[in-house]
Amino acid sequence: MIGFVAIGRNEGERLGRCLSSLRAECDRVVYVDSGSTDGSPRLAADLGCEVVALGAELPFTAARARNAGFQRLVARWPDIVSVMFIDGDCELAPGFTALAARTLDGEPRCGVVAGRVRERERDKSIYNRLCDMEWATPSGEVTAVGGIFMTRAAVFARVGGFDPKVIAAEDDELCIRIRAAGFGIRRLDADMCFHDAGMTRFSQWWRRAYRAGHAFAQVGAMHKGYFAAERRRALAYGLLLPLAACSAAPVTQGASLLALLLYPASLLRIRWKLVKNGAAGPDASLYAAFLTLSKFPNFLGIADYWRKRLLARPVGIVEYK
C-alpha cells in the first residue's frame, strides 16, 4: 500500500495540479497546510484529501509539515507500506509512483527512491533555469536527495522522521540517518515531478542561497564533516578573499586587488566542468556565474546560524514558504 503526503503554503493553482496528480494514483493522500490564507485547505478537502492544518504555535517548516503528514497518513491507513512526499508546487509525473515502488520491492536495503525533478516553466526566468539545472543530478546510488521522494514507512519511522529543528536541508539530514541505519538512497533516471519555482526576482534567489548557507552550518554542526567543502568555499570566497584583498590594498598599492581575479577564474573553471559534463554553453555560463556569486549569501547564512547559536537564540530564520 502506498500513500502520499503533500505539503504547502499559499500554493494557489499549483496545489490543485499537485493534489489532482496524486489523487489520480490513489485515494490515500494527506495534505498538510502551513498557515495558508488562499483557501488551500478547502481546496484539498474538496479534492478528497485528508487535511492537516498546522497551528502557528511553532515555526512552520517543511520538516514539521512532513512529519505531521506522515503521522496522519499511518493513523488513517495503518497498512501503508511506502510513503511518497511531495511539495505543493510540484505535479507528480505519471508512472513514477509504480516505478519507485518496484524499486523498493526489488531492493530490500534501499530506503529512499527519488527521480528527476524538472522545472515546469524553465525559460520563464533565469532563476527557473538555474533551478532546472540544479535538479539535473546523476542517477544511481547517491548520498542524499531532495524533499520529494518515496520511502518505506517502516524506515522513516525507525529513524524518527525529519528533525523539525532543521529549517533547510532537512532532507539531507534525514538521508544521513537513513544511510547510518544501513539503507541506501537511490535516484532513478526517470522523471519524478514537474516543479513550479515561480522565481522571477533576484531577491528570491538570494534568499534561497542564504538559506542554503544556513543549512550548510546547521547540518554540518549536527553531522561532522557534512557540507564541509561548501562551508570552506563560502568562507573563502564570501569573506576571506575580498577582506584580504581590500584590506591589503593600501600596503600593496593596489596590487593585492589582483587576487580578486580568482572569482572569474573560479567561474571559468566551473563552466569548463559543466560543459565537459554535457551542459550547453549558455547554461554553463549562467550556472557558473550564479554559483560563484552564491558564496556571498551562503556565507551570510552561515554567519547568521552561528550568531544565533552563540547568542543562544532559536536557529530558525524564515518560514519554509
Secondary structure, DSSP 8 states (H G I E B T S, - for coil): -EEEEEEESS-THHHHHHHHHHHTT-S-EEEEESS-SSSHHHHHHHTT-EEEE--TTS---HHHHHHHHHHHHHHH-TT--EEEEEETTEEE-TTHHHHHHHHHHH-TTEEEEEEEEEETTGGG-HHHHHHHHHH----EE-S---S-EEEEHHHHHHTTS--TT--SSHHHHHHHHHHHTT-EEEEEEEEEEEE-----SHHHHHHHHHHHHHHHHHHHHHSTTTTHHHHHHHHIIIIIHHHHHHHTHHHHTTGGGGGGGHHHHHHHHHHHHHHHTT--HHHHHHHHHHHHHTHHHHHHHHHHHHHHHHTT-----S---
